[in-house]
Amino acid sequence: MKDLLGLMGKAKEMQAKFQAMQDEIATLEASGQAGGGLVNVTLTGKFEMKSLKIDPSLFK
């Protein structure tokens, strides 16, 4: 029984650490580019698009 309680405690601890990491990742931003810089995108840690810039020359 003691081992089960210890295991449950470890699981809760890991869950809290995982949530803390998710919260930290949510504050990050990542940028990337393609086509020699003609297309630029910035995403948040939640994979939400923050900005997208497409060079007008690509629309011709």
C-alpha distance matrix in Angstrom:
0.0 3.8 5.4 5.1 6.4 8.7 9.8 10.7 12.5 14.4 15.4 16.8 18.5 20.1 21.2 22.9 24.6 25.7 27.2 29.0 30.5 31.7 33.3 35.0 36.3 37.7 40.1 41.5 44.7 46.0 49.6 51.3 54.7 56.5 60.2 61.2 60.0 61.6 58.3 55.7 52.4 49.8 46.3 43.5 39.9 39.3 42.0 44.5 48.1 49.5 52.9 55.0 58.4 60.7 64.0 66.8 68.6 66.0 67.3 70.9
3.8 0.0 3.8 5.4 5.2 6.2 8.6 9.9 10.6 12.4 14.3 15.5 16.6 18.4 20.0 21.3 22.8 24.4 26.0 27.3 28.8 30.4 31.9 33.3 34.8 36.4 38.5 39.9 43.2 44.6 48.3 50.0 53.6 55.6 59.2 60.0 58.8 60.6 57.3 54.6 51.4 48.6 45.2 42.4 38.8 38.5 41.3 43.8 47.3 48.5 51.9 54.1 57.4 59.8 63.1 66.0 67.8 65.3 66.8 70.3
5.4 3.8 0.0 3.8 5.5 5.0 6.1 8.6 9.8 10.5 12.2 14.3 15.2 16.4 18.2 20.0 21.0 22.3 24.3 25.7 26.9 28.5 30.3 31.6 32.7 34.6 36.8 37.9 41.1 42.2 45.8 47.4 50.9 52.7 56.3 57.1 56.1 57.9 54.7 52.1 48.9 46.3 43.0 40.3 36.6 36.4 39.0 41.7 45.2 46.6 49.8 51.8 55.1 57.3 60.6 63.6 65.2 62.7 64.2 67.7
5.1 5.4 3.8 0.0 3.8 5.4 5.0 6.1 8.6 9.8 10.4 12.4 14.2 15.2 16.4 18.5 20.0 20.9 22.6 24.4 25.7 26.8 28.7 30.4 31.4 32.9 35.4 36.7 39.8 41.0 44.6 46.2 49.6 51.4 55.0 56.0 54.9 56.5 53.2 50.6 47.3 44.8 41.3 38.6 35.0 34.4 37.0 39.6 43.2 44.7 48.0 50.0 53.4 55.6 58.9 61.8 63.5 61.0 62.3 65.8
6.4 5.2 5.5 3.8 0.0 3.8 5.4 5.1 6.1 8.6 9.8 10.6 12.3 14.2 15.3 16.7 18.5 19.9 21.2 22.8 24.5 25.8 27.2 28.9 30.3 31.7 33.9 35.5 38.8 40.3 44.0 45.9 49.4 51.5 55.1 56.0 54.7 56.3 53.0 50.2 46.9 44.1 40.6 37.7 34.2 33.7 36.6 38.9 42.5 43.8 47.2 49.4 52.8 55.3 58.6 61.4 63.3 60.9 62.2 65.8
8.7 6.2 5.0 5.4 3.8 0.0 3.8 5.4 5.0 6.2 8.6 10.0 10.5 12.3 14.2 15.4 16.6 18.3 20.1 21.2 22.7 24.4 25.9 27.2 28.6 30.4 32.4 33.8 37.1 38.5 42.2 44.0 47.6 49.7 53.3 54.0 52.7 54.6 51.4 48.6 45.4 42.6 39.3 36.4 32.7 32.7 35.5 38.0 41.5 42.6 46.0 48.2 51.4 53.9 57.1 60.1 61.9 59.5 61.0 64.6
9.8 8.6 6.1 5.0 5.4 3.8 0.0 3.8 5.4 5.1 6.2 8.7 9.8 10.5 12.3 14.3 15.3 16.3 18.4 20.0 21.0 22.5 24.4 25.8 26.8 28.6 30.9 32.0 35.2 36.4 40.0 41.6 45.1 47.0 50.6 51.5 50.3 52.1 48.8 46.2 43.0 40.4 37.0 34.3 30.6 30.3 33.0 35.7 39.1 40.5 43.8 45.8 49.1 51.4 54.6 57.6 59.3 56.8 58.3 61.8
10.7 9.9 8.6 6.1 5.1 5.4 3.8 0.0 3.8 5.4 5.0 6.3 8.6 9.9 10.5 12.5 14.3 15.2 16.6 18.5 20.0 21.0 22.7 24.5 25.7 27.0 29.4 30.9 34.1 35.6 39.2 41.0 44.6 46.6 50.3 51.2 49.8 51.4 48.0 45.3 42.0 39.2 35.7 32.9 29.3 28.7 31.6 34.0 37.6 38.9 42.3 44.5 47.9 50.3 53.6 56.5 58.3 55.9 57.2 60.8
12.5 10.6 9.8 8.6 6.1 5.0 5.4 3.8 0.0 3.8 5.4 5.2 6.2 8.7 9.9 10.7 12.5 14.2 15.5 16.7 18.6 20.1 21.3 22.9 24.5 26.0 28.0 29.6 33.0 34.6 38.4 40.4 44.0 46.3 50.0 50.7 49.2 50.9 47.7 44.8 41.5 38.5 35.1 32.1 28.6 28.4 31.4 33.7 37.2 38.2 41.7 44.0 47.3 49.9 53.2 56.1 58.0 55.8 57.2 60.8
14.4 12.4 10.5 9.8 8.6 6.2 5.1 5.4 3.8 0.0 3.8 5.5 5.0 6.1 8.5 9.9 10.6 12.2 14.2 15.3 16.5 18.3 20.0 21.1 22.5 24.4 26.4 27.6 30.9 32.2 35.9 37.8 41.4 43.6 47.3 47.9 46.6 48.4 45.2 42.4 39.2 36.4 33.1 30.2 26.6 26.7 29.5 32.1 35.5 36.6 39.8 42.0 45.3 47.8 50.9 54.0 55.7 53.5 55.0 58.6
15.4 14.3 12.2 10.4 9.8 8.6 6.2 5.0 5.4 3.8 0.0 3.8 5.4 5.1 6.1 8.7 9.9 10.4 12.3 14.3 15.3 16.4 18.4 20.0 20.9 22.5 25.0 26.2 29.3 30.7 34.3 36.1 39.6 41.7 45.4 46.3 44.9 46.5 43.2 40.5 37.2 34.5 31.0 28.2 24.6 24.2 27.0 29.6 33.1 34.4 37.7 39.8 43.2 45.6 48.8 51.7 53.6 51.2 52.6 56.1
16.8 15.5 14.3 12.4 10.6 10.0 8.7 6.3 5.2 5.5 3.8 0.0 3.8 5.4 5.0 6.2 8.7 9.8 10.6 12.4 14.3 15.3 16.5 18.5 19.9 21.1 23.4 25.1 28.4 30.2 33.9 36.0 39.6 41.9 45.6 46.5 44.8 46.3 43.0 40.1 36.7 33.7 30.3 27.2 23.8 23.3 26.4 28.6 32.2 33.2 36.7 39.1 42.5 45.1 48.4 51.2 53.3 51.0 52.3 55.9
18.5 16.6 15.2 14.2 12.3 10.5 9.8 8.6 6.2 5.0 5.4 3.8 0.0 3.8 5.4 5.2 6.3 8.6 10.0 10.7 12.5 14.4 15.5 16.7 18.5 20.2 22.0 23.5 27.0 28.7 32.5 34.7 38.3 40.8 44.5 45.1 43.4 45.2 42.0 39.0 35.8 32.7 29.5 26.3 22.8 23.0 26.1 28.4 31.8 32.6 36.0 38.4 41.6 44.3 47.5 50.5 52.4 50.4 51.8 55.4
20.1 18.4 16.4 15.2 14.2 12.3 10.5 9.9 8.7 6.1 5.1 5.4 3.8 0.0 3.8 5.4 5.1 6.1 8.6 9.8 10.5 12.3 14.2 15.3 16.4 18.3 20.5 21.6 24.8 26.2 29.9 31.8 35.4 37.7 41.4 42.1 40.6 42.4 39.2 36.3 33.1 30.3 27.0 24.1 20.5 20.7 23.5 26.1 29.4 30.5 33.7 35.9 39.1 41.7 44.8 47.9 49.7 47.5 49.0 52.6
21.2 20.0 18.2 16.4 15.3 14.2 12.3 10.5 9.9 8.5 6.1 5.0 5.4 3.8 0.0 3.8 5.5 5.1 6.2 8.7 9.9 10.5 12.4 14.3 15.3 16.5 19.0 20.5 23.7 25.3 29.0 31.1 34.7 37.0 40.7 41.6 39.9 41.4 38.0 35.2 31.8 28.9 25.4 22.4 18.9 18.5 21.5 23.9 27.4 28.5 31.9 34.2 37.6 40.2 43.5 46.3 48.3 46.1 47.4 51.0
22.9 21.3 20.0 18.5 16.7 15.4 14.3 12.5 10.7 9.9 8.7 6.2 5.2 5.4 3.8 0.0 3.8 5.4 5.1 6.2 8.7 9.9 10.6 12.4 14.3 15.4 17.3 19.2 22.7 24.7 28.5 30.9 34.6 37.2 41.0 41.6 39.7 41.3 38.0 34.9 31.5 28.3 25.1 21.8 18.4 18.4 21.8 23.8 27.2 27.8 31.3 33.9 37.2 40.0 43.2 46.1 48.2 46.3 47.6 51.2
24.6 22.8 21.0 20.0 18.5 16.6 15.3 14.3 12.5 10.6 9.9 8.7 6.3 5.1 5.5 3.8 0.0 3.8 5.4 5.0 6.2 8.7 9.9 10.6 12.3 14.3 15.9 17.2 20.7 22.5 26.2 28.6 32.3 34.9 38.6 39.0 37.3 39.2 36.0 32.9 29.7 26.6 23.5 20.4 16.9 17.5 20.6 23.0 26.1 26.7 30.0 32.5 35.6 38.4 41.4 44.5 46.5 44.5 46.1 49.7
25.7 24.4 22.3 20.9 19.9 18.3 16.3 15.2 14.2 12.2 10.4 9.8 8.6 6.1 5.1 5.4 3.8 0.0 3.8 5.4 5.1 6.2 8.7 9.9 10.5 12.4 14.8 15.8 19.0 20.5 24.2 26.3 29.9 32.3 36.1 36.8 35.1 36.7 33.5 30.5 27.2 24.3 21.0 18.1 14.4 14.7 17.6 20.2 23.4 24.4 27.7 29.9 33.2 35.8 39.0 41.9 43.9 41.7 43.2 46.8
27.2 26.0 24.3 22.6 21.2 20.1 18.4 16.6 15.5 14.2 12.3 10.6 10.0 8.6 6.2 5.1 5.4 3.8 0.0 3.8 5.4 5.0 6.2 8.6 9.8 10.6 13.0 14.9 18.1 20.2 23.9 26.3 30.0 32.6 36.3 37.1 35.0 36.5 33.1 30.0 26.6 23.5 20.1 16.8 13.5 13.3 16.7 18.6 22.0 22.8 26.3 28.8 32.2 35.0 38.3 41.1 43.3 41.3 42.5 46.1
29.0 27.3 25.7 24.4 22.8 21.2 20.0 18.5 16.7 15.3 14.3 12.4 10.7 9.8 8.7 6.2 5.0 5.4 3.8 0.0 3.8 5.4 5.1 6.3 8.7 9.9 11.3 13.2 16.8 19.1 22.9 25.6 29.4 32.2 36.0 36.3 34.2 35.9 32.8 29.5 26.2 22.8 19.8 16.4 13.2 13.9 17.4 19.2 22.3 22.5 25.9 28.6 31.7 34.7 37.8 40.8 43.0 41.2 42.6 46.2
30.5 28.8 26.9 25.7 24.5 22.7 21.0 20.0 18.6 16.5 15.3 14.3 12.5 10.5 9.9 8.7 6.2 5.1 5.4 3.8 0.0 3.8 5.4 5.1 6.1 8.6 10.2 11.1 14.5 16.3 20.1 22.5 26.3 29.0 32.8 33.1 31.2 33.1 29.9 26.7 23.6 20.4 17.4 14.3 10.8 12.1 15.1 17.4 20.3 20.8 23.9 26.4 29.4 32.2 35.3 38.4 40.3 38.5 40.1 43.7
31.7 30.4 28.5 26.8 25.8 24.4 22.5 21.0 20.1 18.3 16.4 15.3 14.4 12.3 10.5 9.9 8.7 6.2 5.0 5.4 3.8 0.0 3.8 5.4 5.1 6.2 9.0 10.2 13.3 15.2 18.9 21.3 25.0 27.6 31.4 32.1 30.0 31.5 28.1 25.1 21.6 18.5 15.2 12.0 8.6 8.9 12.1 14.3 17.5 18.3 21.6 24.1 27.3 30.1 33.3 36.2 38.4 36.4 37.7 41.4
33.3 31.9 30.3 28.7 27.2 25.9 24.4 22.7 21.3 20.0 18.4 16.5 15.5 14.2 12.4 10.6 9.9 8.7 6.2 5.1 5.4 3.8 0.0 3.8 5.5 5.2 6.9 9.4 12.8 15.5 19.2 22.1 25.7 28.7 32.4 32.9 30.5 31.9 28.6 25.3 21.9 18.5 15.4 11.8 9.0 9.6 13.2 14.5 17.5 17.6 21.1 24.0 27.2 30.2 33.4 36.2 38.6 36.9 38.1 41.8
35.0 33.3 31.6 30.4 28.9 27.2 25.8 24.5 22.9 21.1 20.0 18.5 16.7 15.3 14.3 12.4 10.6 9.9 8.6 6.3 5.1 5.4 3.8 0.0 3.8 5.4 5.5 7.1 10.8 13.4 17.2 20.2 23.9 27.0 30.7 30.8 28.5 30.3 27.3 23.8 20.7 17.2 14.6 11.2 8.4 10.4 13.5 15.0 17.5 17.2 20.3 23.2 26.1 29.2 32.1 35.1 37.4 35.9 37.4 41.0
36.3 34.8 32.7 31.4 30.3 28.6 26.8 25.7 24.5 22.5 20.9 19.9 18.5 16.4 15.3 14.3 12.3 10.5 9.8 8.7 6.1 5.1 5.5 3.8 0.0 3.8 5.4 5.3 8.5 10.5 14.3 17.0 20.7 23.7 27.4 27.8 25.6 27.3 24.1 20.8 17.7 14.3 11.5 8.4 5.1 7.5 10.1 12.2 14.6 14.9 17.9 20.4 23.4 26.3 29.3 32.4 34.4 32.7 34.3 37.9
37.7 36.4 34.6 32.9 31.7 30.4 28.6 27.0 26.0 24.4 22.5 21.1 20.2 18.3 16.5 15.4 14.3 12.4 10.6 9.9 8.6 6.2 5.2 5.4 3.8 0.0 3.8 5.6 8.1 10.9 14.4 17.4 20.9 23.9 27.5 28.1 25.6 26.8 23.5 20.2 16.8 13.3 10.2 6.6 4.2 5.4 8.7 9.8 12.5 12.5 16.0 18.8 22.0 25.1 28.2 31.0 33.4 31.7 33.0 36.6
40.1 38.5 36.8 35.4 33.9 32.4 30.9 29.4 28.0 26.4 25.0 23.4 22.0 20.5 19.0 17.3 15.9 14.8 13.0 11.3 10.2 9.0 6.9 5.5 5.4 3.8 0.0 3.8 6.8 10.3 13.6 17.0 20.5 23.9 27.4 27.5 24.8 26.3 23.3 19.7 16.6 12.8 10.6 7.1 6.1 8.4 11.0 11.4 13.2 12.2 15.4 18.5 21.3 24.7 27.6 30.4 32.9 31.7 33.0 36.5
41.5 39.9 37.9 36.7 35.5 33.8 32.0 30.9 29.6 27.6 26.2 25.1 23.5 21.6 20.5 19.2 17.2 15.8 14.9 13.2 11.1 10.2 9.4 7.1 5.3 5.6 3.8 0.0 3.8 6.8 10.3 13.7 17.3 20.6 24.2 24.2 21.6 23.4 20.5 16.9 14.0 10.4 8.6 5.9 5.1 8.5 10.0 11.0 12.2 11.3 14.0 16.7 19.3 22.5 25.2 28.3 30.5 29.2 30.9 34.3
44.7 43.2 41.1 39.8 38.8 37.1 35.2 34.1 33.0 30.9 29.3 28.4 27.0 24.8 23.7 22.7 20.7 19.0 18.1 16.8 14.5 13.3 12.8 10.8 8.5 8.1 6.8 3.8 0.0 3.8 6.8 10.3 13.8 17.2 20.7 20.7 18.0 19.6 16.8 13.2 10.3 6.7 5.6 4.4 5.8 8.9 8.9 9.5 9.6 8.5 10.6 13.1 15.6 18.7 21.4 24.6 26.7 25.5 27.2 30.6
46.0 44.6 42.2 41.0 40.3 38.5 36.4 35.6 34.6 32.2 30.7 30.2 28.7 26.2 25.3 24.7 22.5 20.5 20.2 19.1 16.3 15.2 15.5 13.4 10.5 10.9 10.3 6.8 3.8 0.0 3.8 6.9 10.5 13.8 17.4 17.5 15.1 17.0 14.2 10.8 8.3 5.6 5.4 6.4 7.5 10.5 9.2 10.4 9.8 9.6 10.6 12.1 14.2 16.9 19.4 22.8 24.5 23.2 25.2 28.5
49.6 48.3 45.8 44.6 44.0 42.2 40.0 39.2 38.4 35.9 34.3 33.9 32.5 29.9 29.0 28.5 26.2 24.2 23.9 22.9 20.1 18.9 19.2 17.2 14.3 14.4 13.6 10.3 6.8 3.8 0.0 3.8 7.0 10.6 14.0 13.9 11.3 13.3 10.7 7.2 5.6 4.2 6.4 8.9 10.9 13.3 11.2 11.8 9.9 9.5 9.0 9.7 11.1 13.6 15.9 19.4 20.9 19.7 22.0 25.1
51.3 50.0 47.4 46.2 45.9 44.0 41.6 41.0 40.4 37.8 36.1 36.0 34.7 31.8 31.1 30.9 28.6 26.3 26.3 25.6 22.5 21.3 22.1 20.2 17.0 17.4 17.0 13.7 10.3 6.9 3.8 0.0 3.7 7.0 10.6 10.8 8.8 10.8 8.4 5.8 5.5 6.5 8.7 11.8 13.5 15.5 12.8 13.6 11.4 11.9 10.6 9.9 10.7 12.2 14.2 17.9 18.9 17.4 20.0 22.9
54.7 53.6 50.9 49.6 49.4 47.6 45.1 44.6 44.0 41.4 39.6 39.6 38.3 35.4 34.7 34.6 32.3 29.9 30.0 29.4 26.3 25.0 25.7 23.9 20.7 20.9 20.5 17.3 13.8 10.5 7.0 3.7 0.0 3.8 7.0 7.3 5.4 7.3 5.5 4.4 6.3 8.9 11.6 15.0 17.0 18.7 15.7 16.1 13.4 13.8 11.6 9.7 9.4 9.9 11.3 15.0 15.6 14.1 17.1 19.7
56.5 55.6 52.7 51.4 51.5 49.7 47.0 46.6 46.3 43.6 41.7 41.9 40.8 37.7 37.0 37.2 34.9 32.3 32.6 32.2 29.0 27.6 28.7 27.0 23.7 23.9 23.9 20.6 17.2 13.8 10.6 7.0 3.8 0.0 3.8 5.5 5.5 6.4 5.3 6.7 8.9 12.0 14.3 18.0 19.8 21.1 17.8 18.3 15.5 16.5 14.1 11.5 10.7 9.8 10.9 14.3 14.0 12.1 15.3 17.7
60.2 59.2 56.3 55.0 55.1 53.3 50.6 50.3 50.0 47.3 45.4 45.6 44.5 41.4 40.7 41.0 38.6 36.1 36.3 36.0 32.8 31.4 32.4 30.7 27.4 27.5 27.4 24.2 20.7 17.4 14.0 10.6 7.0 3.8 0.0 3.8 5.4 5.2 6.2 9.0 11.9 15.3 17.8 21.5 23.5 24.7 21.3 21.5 18.5 19.4 16.6 13.5 11.9 9.9 9.8 12.8 11.6 9.9 13.5 15.2
61.2 60.0 57.1 56.0 56.0 54.0 51.5 51.2 50.7 47.9 46.3 46.5 45.1 42.1 41.6 41.6 39.0 36.8 37.1 36.3 33.1 32.1 32.9 30.8 27.8 28.1 27.5 24.2 20.7 17.5 13.9 10.8 7.3 5.5 3.8 0.0 3.8 5.7 7.8 9.6 12.9 15.8 18.8 22.2 24.2 25.9 22.8 23.1 20.1 20.3 17.4 14.9 12.8 11.4 10.6 13.8 12.6 12.0 15.7 17.0
60.0 58.8 56.1 54.9 54.7 52.7 50.3 49.8 49.2 46.6 44.9 44.8 43.4 40.6 39.9 39.7 37.3 35.1 35.0 34.2 31.2 30.0 30.5 28.5 25.6 25.6 24.8 21.6 18.0 15.1 11.3 8.8 5.4 5.5 5.4 3.8 0.0 3.8 5.4 6.4 10.0 12.8 16.1 19.5 21.9 23.6 20.6 20.5 17.3 17.1 14.1 11.7 9.5 8.9 8.4 12.1 11.9 11.5 14.9 16.8
61.6 60.6 57.9 56.5 56.3 54.6 52.1 51.4 50.9 48.4 46.5 46.3 45.2 42.4 41.4 41.3 39.2 36.7 36.5 35.9 33.1 31.5 31.9 30.3 27.3 26.8 26.3 23.4 19.6 17.0 13.3 10.8 7.3 6.4 5.2 5.7 3.8 0.0 3.8 6.6 10.2 13.6 16.8 20.4 23.1 24.3 21.1 20.5 17.0 17.0 13.7 10.6 7.9 5.9 5.1 8.6 8.4 7.8 11.1 13.1
58.3 57.3 54.7 53.2 53.0 51.4 48.8 48.0 47.7 45.2 43.2 43.0 42.0 39.2 38.0 38.0 36.0 33.5 33.1 32.8 29.9 28.1 28.6 27.3 24.1 23.5 23.3 20.5 16.8 14.2 10.7 8.4 5.5 5.3 6.2 7.8 5.4 3.8 0.0 3.8 6.8 10.5 13.4 17.1 19.8 20.7 17.4 16.8 13.4 13.8 10.6 7.4 5.7 4.6 6.4 9.8 10.6 9.1 11.7 14.6
55.7 54.6 52.1 50.6 50.2 48.6 46.2 45.3 44.8 42.4 40.5 40.1 39.0 36.3 35.2 34.9 32.9 30.5 30.0 29.5 26.7 25.1 25.3 23.8 20.8 20.2 19.7 16.9 13.2 10.8 7.2 5.8 4.4 6.7 9.0 9.6 6.4 6.6 3.8 0.0 3.8 7.0 10.3 13.8 16.6 17.9 14.9 14.3 10.9 10.8 7.9 5.7 5.1 6.6 8.8 12.3 13.8 12.6 14.9 17.9
52.4 51.4 48.9 47.3 46.9 45.4 43.0 42.0 41.5 39.2 37.2 36.7 35.8 33.1 31.8 31.5 29.7 27.2 26.6 26.2 23.6 21.6 21.9 20.7 17.7 16.8 16.6 14.0 10.3 8.3 5.6 5.5 6.3 8.9 11.9 12.9 10.0 10.2 6.8 3.8 0.0 3.8 6.6 10.3 13.1 14.2 11.2 10.5 7.3 7.6 5.6 4.5 6.4 8.7 11.7 14.9 16.8 15.2 17.0 20.4
49.8 48.6 46.3 44.8 44.1 42.6 40.4 39.2 38.5 36.4 34.5 33.7 32.7 30.3 28.9 28.3 26.6 24.3 23.5 22.8 20.4 18.5 18.5 17.2 14.3 13.3 12.8 10.4 6.7 5.6 4.2 6.5 8.9 12.0 15.3 15.8 12.8 13.6 10.5 7.0 3.8 0.0 3.8 6.9 10.0 11.5 9.2 8.6 6.0 5.4 5.1 6.6 9.1 12.1 15.0 18.0 20.2 18.9 20.5 23.9
46.3 45.2 43.0 41.3 40.6 39.3 37.0 35.7 35.1 33.1 31.0 30.3 29.5 27.0 25.4 25.1 23.5 21.0 20.1 19.8 17.4 15.2 15.4 14.6 11.5 10.2 10.6 8.6 5.6 5.4 6.4 8.7 11.6 14.3 17.8 18.8 16.1 16.8 13.4 10.3 6.6 3.8 0.0 3.8 6.7 7.7 5.5 5.4 4.5 5.4 7.2 9.0 12.2 15.0 18.2 21.0 23.3 21.5 22.9 26.5
43.5 42.4 40.3 38.6 37.7 36.4 34.3 32.9 32.1 30.2 28.2 27.2 26.3 24.1 22.4 21.8 20.4 18.1 16.8 16.4 14.3 12.0 11.8 11.2 8.4 6.6 7.1 5.9 4.4 6.4 8.9 11.8 15.0 18.0 21.5 22.2 19.5 20.4 17.1 13.8 10.3 6.9 3.8 0.0 3.8 5.2 5.2 5.3 6.5 6.6 9.6 12.2 15.4 18.5 21.7 24.4 26.8 25.2 26.4 30.1
39.9 38.8 36.6 35.0 34.2 32.7 30.6 29.3 28.6 26.6 24.6 23.8 22.8 20.5 18.9 18.4 16.9 14.4 13.5 13.2 10.8 8.6 9.0 8.4 5.1 4.2 6.1 5.1 5.8 7.5 10.9 13.5 17.0 19.8 23.5 24.2 21.9 23.1 19.8 16.6 13.1 10.0 6.7 3.8 0.0 3.8 5.4 7.3 9.6 10.3 13.3 15.6 18.8 21.6 24.8 27.7 29.9 28.0 29.5 33.0
39.3 38.5 36.4 34.4 33.7 32.7 30.3 28.7 28.4 26.7 24.2 23.3 23.0 20.7 18.5 18.4 17.5 14.7 13.3 13.9 12.1 8.9 9.6 10.4 7.5 5.4 8.4 8.5 8.9 10.5 13.3 15.5 18.7 21.1 24.7 25.9 23.6 24.3 20.7 17.9 14.2 11.5 7.7 5.2 3.8 0.0 3.8 5.5 8.9 10.4 13.7 15.9 19.4 22.1 25.5 28.1 30.4 28.3 29.3 33.0
42.0 41.3 39.0 37.0 36.6 35.5 33.0 31.6 31.4 29.5 27.0 26.4 26.1 23.5 21.5 21.8 20.6 17.6 16.7 17.4 15.1 12.1 13.2 13.5 10.1 8.7 11.0 10.0 8.9 9.2 11.2 12.8 15.7 17.8 21.3 22.8 20.6 21.1 17.4 14.9 11.2 9.2 5.5 5.2 5.4 3.8 0.0 3.8 6.4 9.0 11.6 13.1 16.6 18.9 22.4 25.0 27.1 24.8 25.9 29.6
44.5 43.8 41.7 39.6 38.9 38.0 35.7 34.0 33.7 32.1 29.6 28.6 28.4 26.1 23.9 23.8 23.0 20.2 18.6 19.2 17.4 14.3 14.5 15.0 12.2 9.8 11.4 11.0 9.5 10.4 11.8 13.6 16.1 18.3 21.5 23.1 20.5 20.5 16.8 14.3 10.5 8.6 5.4 5.3 7.3 5.5 3.8 0.0 3.8 6.2 9.2 11.1 14.8 17.4 21.0 23.2 25.7 23.7 24.3 28.1
48.1 47.3 45.2 43.2 42.5 41.5 39.1 37.6 37.2 35.5 33.1 32.2 31.8 29.4 27.4 27.2 26.1 23.4 22.0 22.3 20.3 17.5 17.5 17.5 14.6 12.5 13.2 12.2 9.6 9.8 9.9 11.4 13.4 15.5 18.5 20.1 17.3 17.0 13.4 10.9 7.3 6.0 4.5 6.5 9.6 8.9 6.4 3.8 0.0 3.8 5.7 7.3 11.1 13.7 17.3 19.5 22.1 20.2 20.8 24.6
49.5 48.5 46.6 44.7 43.8 42.6 40.5 38.9 38.2 36.6 34.4 33.2 32.6 30.5 28.5 27.8 26.7 24.4 22.8 22.5 20.8 18.3 17.6 17.2 14.9 12.5 12.2 11.3 8.5 9.6 9.5 11.9 13.8 16.5 19.4 20.3 17.1 17.0 13.8 10.8 7.6 5.4 5.4 6.6 10.3 10.4 9.0 6.2 3.8 0.0 3.8 7.1 10.4 13.7 16.9 19.1 22.0 20.7 21.4 25.1
52.9 51.9 49.8 48.0 47.2 46.0 43.8 42.3 41.7 39.8 37.7 36.7 36.0 33.7 31.9 31.3 30.0 27.7 26.3 25.9 23.9 21.6 21.1 20.3 17.9 16.0 15.4 14.0 10.6 10.6 9.0 10.6 11.6 14.1 16.6 17.4 14.1 13.7 10.6 7.9 5.6 5.1 7.2 9.6 13.3 13.7 11.6 9.2 5.7 3.8 0.0 3.8 6.6 10.1 13.2 15.4 18.3 17.3 18.1 21.6
55.0 54.1 51.8 50.0 49.4 48.2 45.8 44.5 44.0 42.0 39.8 39.1 38.4 35.9 34.2 33.9 32.5 29.9 28.8 28.6 26.4 24.1 24.0 23.2 20.4 18.8 18.5 16.7 13.1 12.1 9.7 9.9 9.7 11.5 13.5 14.9 11.7 10.6 7.4 5.7 4.5 6.6 9.0 12.2 15.6 15.9 13.1 11.1 7.3 7.1 3.8 0.0 3.8 6.6 10.0 12.3 15.0 13.6 14.5 18.1
58.4 57.4 55.1 53.4 52.8 51.4 49.1 47.9 47.3 45.3 43.2 42.5 41.6 39.1 37.6 37.2 35.6 33.2 32.2 31.7 29.4 27.3 27.2 26.1 23.4 22.0 21.3 19.3 15.6 14.2 11.1 10.7 9.4 10.7 11.9 12.8 9.5 7.9 5.7 5.1 6.4 9.1 12.2 15.4 18.8 19.4 16.6 14.8 11.1 10.4 6.6 3.8 0.0 3.8 6.5 9.1 11.8 11.1 12.3 15.5
60.7 59.8 57.3 55.6 55.3 53.9 51.4 50.3 49.9 47.8 45.6 45.1 44.3 41.7 40.2 40.0 38.4 35.8 35.0 34.7 32.2 30.1 30.2 29.2 26.3 25.1 24.7 22.5 18.7 16.9 13.6 12.2 9.9 9.8 9.9 11.4 8.9 5.9 4.6 6.6 8.7 12.1 15.0 18.5 21.6 22.1 18.9 17.4 13.7 13.7 10.1 6.6 3.8 0.0 3.8 6.2 8.4 7.3 8.7 12.0
64.0 63.1 60.6 58.9 58.6 57.1 54.6 53.6 53.2 50.9 48.8 48.4 47.5 44.8 43.5 43.2 41.4 39.0 38.3 37.8 35.3 33.3 33.4 32.1 29.3 28.2 27.6 25.2 21.4 19.4 15.9 14.2 11.3 10.9 9.8 10.6 8.4 5.1 6.4 8.8 11.7 15.0 18.2 21.7 24.8 25.5 22.4 21.0 17.3 16.9 13.2 10.0 6.5 3.8 0.0 3.8 5.4 5.9 7.9 10.2
66.8 66.0 63.6 61.8 61.4 60.1 57.6 56.5 56.1 54.0 51.7 51.2 50.5 47.9 46.3 46.1 44.5 41.9 41.1 40.8 38.4 36.2 36.2 35.1 32.4 31.0 30.4 28.3 24.6 22.8 19.4 17.9 15.0 14.3 12.8 13.8 12.1 8.6 9.8 12.3 14.9 18.0 21.0 24.4 27.7 28.1 25.0 23.2 19.5 19.1 15.4 12.3 9.1 6.2 3.8 0.0 3.8 5.3 5.5 7.4
68.6 67.8 65.2 63.5 63.3 61.9 59.3 58.3 58.0 55.7 53.6 53.3 52.4 49.7 48.3 48.2 46.5 43.9 43.3 43.0 40.3 38.4 38.6 37.4 34.4 33.4 32.9 30.5 26.7 24.5 20.9 18.9 15.6 14.0 11.6 12.6 11.9 8.4 10.6 13.8 16.8 20.2 23.3 26.8 29.9 30.4 27.1 25.7 22.1 22.0 18.3 15.0 11.8 8.4 5.4 3.8 0.0 3.8 5.4 5.6
66.0 65.3 62.7 61.0 60.9 59.5 56.8 55.9 55.8 53.5 51.2 51.0 50.4 47.5 46.1 46.3 44.5 41.7 41.3 41.2 38.5 36.4 36.9 35.9 32.7 31.7 31.7 29.2 25.5 23.2 19.7 17.4 14.1 12.1 9.9 12.0 11.5 7.8 9.1 12.6 15.2 18.9 21.5 25.2 28.0 28.3 24.8 23.7 20.2 20.7 17.3 13.6 11.1 7.3 5.9 5.3 3.8 0.0 3.8 5.6
67.3 66.8 64.2 62.3 62.2 61.0 58.3 57.2 57.2 55.0 52.6 52.3 51.8 49.0 47.4 47.6 46.1 43.2 42.5 42.6 40.1 37.7 38.1 37.4 34.3 33.0 33.0 30.9 27.2 25.2 22.0 20.0 17.1 15.3 13.5 15.7 14.9 11.1 11.7 14.9 17.0 20.5 22.9 26.4 29.5 29.3 25.9 24.3 20.8 21.4 18.1 14.5 12.3 8.7 7.9 5.5 5.4 3.8 0.0 3.8
70.9 70.3 67.7 65.8 65.8 64.6 61.8 60.8 60.8 58.6 56.1 55.9 55.4 52.6 51.0 51.2 49.7 46.8 46.1 46.2 43.7 41.4 41.8 41.0 37.9 36.6 36.5 34.3 30.6 28.5 25.1 22.9 19.7 17.7 15.2 17.0 16.8 13.1 14.6 17.9 20.4 23.9 26.5 30.1 33.0 33.0 29.6 28.1 24.6 25.1 21.6 18.1 15.5 12.0 10.2 7.4 5.6 5.6 3.8 0.0
